[in-house]
Each structure stands twice: as C-alpha cells, then as structure tokens.
Amino acid sequence: MTNYRIDTIDLPTFARHAIGFDRLFNEMNRTFANSRGSDNYPPYNIARLDDTHYVIEVAVAGFSEEEIDVEVKENQLTVTGKQEKKETEVEYIHKGISARNFERNFTLADNVEVRAATVKNGILAIALEHIVPEEQKPKKIAITFQK
C-alpha cells in the first residue's frame, strides 16, 4: 500500500483532471507554498485590531522607499524588497544586520481588502479590512404571532 502525504502529491498534474476546480487548486498551491520550510526573513507580525481590521507588520529596516513593493493579485499579497549590492570600504568584524532581497507572500481571504501601506521606524504596516457583503451579514427575522 502506498502512503501519500500532502507534500508528495503533484497538485498541478492532479488539477488537470479536475476541470472547473481551478480556483480550489490555485488556493491549495498558494497555501502549501506558504507552509513549506521557507526562510524566516524578514520577520513579520499579524495583528487583529477589531472584528474587521487587521495589520501585517514586516520588518524592513535598511530598505529605502524605492526598494520595497507591495502588490495584491488574486487574493495573494506579496511584499518584495530588492536592494542593490553596494560596494563599501567598511570591513565588518560582525555583520548581524541582514541586507538581502526578499519576497514574502500572504494569502488573503475572500472579501479582505488592503487599505494602506506605511513605513514607520523600519516597520512596514499593511492595513487590511474584512468587508462582509450585505448578503452574508446576519439578518433579524421578524416574528409574527397569530391569535
């Protein structure tokens, strides 16, 4: 008997045989891509401010305005930092501050919109809002009592 694990299944090949489920497989690919043993650079926080507002904070110290990019495409939020290699005359005894390129991806739920992105004190804060459509909001049903 063959044992299958989620990381041994070839999702793109499997998706070809499941026409009409394209979005499901795209979501699965994104989810598993985010969960694979990726590196932890740059560090980030995700905070809930209230029931509908969230913020993602990414440490981007050392990156200039031109070197950071935030993009949303098909419920995928991508934060990219690209620094050009600079020739320095400084000889480091210890170099603990990383200055490398990165790409950090976050899968957003349906109805989540990016409202703003700001940098303060080396932290990129991306404001998110969960917009609940009218048809999904709870509705009060009037009760009629008959005599």
N, C-alpha and C positions, 0 to 999 in steps of 0.2 A: 504494500500500500504506500502510495506517495504522500508525503506530508507537504502541504502547501502553507507557506507563510505569506503575509501580506507583502513582504519585500521581495518575494520570488515570483510573484505574478506579474506578467508583462501586460500592464494595463492598456497601452496603445494597441497591441495586437488584439486583445480581448475586445476593445472598443469597436474595432472594425466589424465585428459580428453583431453589434448591438445598435443598429441604426435607429436613431430617434432618441438615444440616451446620451448624446454628445455632451451636453452640459454636465450631466452627472459624472461622466468620466473626466471631464476637464477639472471639475471641483475635486475629485479624488486625487488626480495628479498633483494639483496645487497643494492639497492638504499633506500628502505624503512627501512632497518635495520640501515642505516647511519642517517636517518632523524628522527627516533624515539627519544623521550626525553632522550637522553643519557647524561651522565655527561660530563662536560667540561674540564676534566683533562686528559692529560696535555694540556695546551693551544697551539695553532699552528697558523701559517700563511701560506697562499699560495700566491706566487708572480709570476707574469709573467715578465721574463727578456726581451724577444722579442717574435716574432711570433711563434717560435718553442721551446723555452726553458722556463722551469718553475722550481720553487724550493718550496718544502714544508719544513717549519721550525717548529720543535717541541721542546718545552722547556723540556729538560731532565737533568736539574741541579741536582746534587746529585747522578746520576746513573753512575756506572763505565762501562768500555768497555765490560765487561762480562755480564752485566745486561741488555743490550739493544740489540734487534734483529730487523732486517728489512727483510721482506720477500715479494716476489711478486708471486702470483699464480692466474692464470685465470683472469687477469686484476684487481686483488684485491691486493692493497699494505697494508701490516699490519706492524705496528710498535708496538713492545711489550717491556715493561720494567718490570723486576721482581727483586725486592730487597728482600733479606733475612732479617727477623726481627733480629735486633741487640740489645742485652741487653746493656743498658748504665747506668752509675751511675749518669747521669745528671738528675736533676729534673727541668723540663721546667716550667717556670712561664706562658709563652705563646708559643704555637707551631703553627706557621703560615706557615712554610715550609712543604709542603706535601711530604711524603716519602711512597707512596703506589704503588702497582703494577698497570699497565695499559695496555690496548690494544686499539690502535687507528687504524681504517680502513679507507682507501680511495679507491674509485672505480676509476680506470684509464680508459680513453677512449681507443678504439682500436688504434693501432699504436703509443702508448705512451710507451717509454722505460725508465727504471730507469738507469741513467748513473753513479751515485756515491752517497755515503752517508758519510758525515763527521760531526764531532762534534767539535765545537769551542765555547768557553765561555759558555758552558751549553746549546747550541742550536744545535740540530741535523738538518743538512741541507741535504735534499734528492733532488738531481738534476734529473730533468725529461726532456726528449726531445720528441717532437711530430714528428715522421718520416712520411712524406707524401709519399706514394708509387708513383712510376712513373706514373701508370695508372690514379691516381687521381689528378696529377698536371695539371694546366691549359696548354693548347696547343695552339700555334699560328697556325692558318689555313691559308695557302697561298691562295690568291685570284687571279684567272686567269681572265683577261679581254679579251673578244673576240671582234674582229674587224669586 
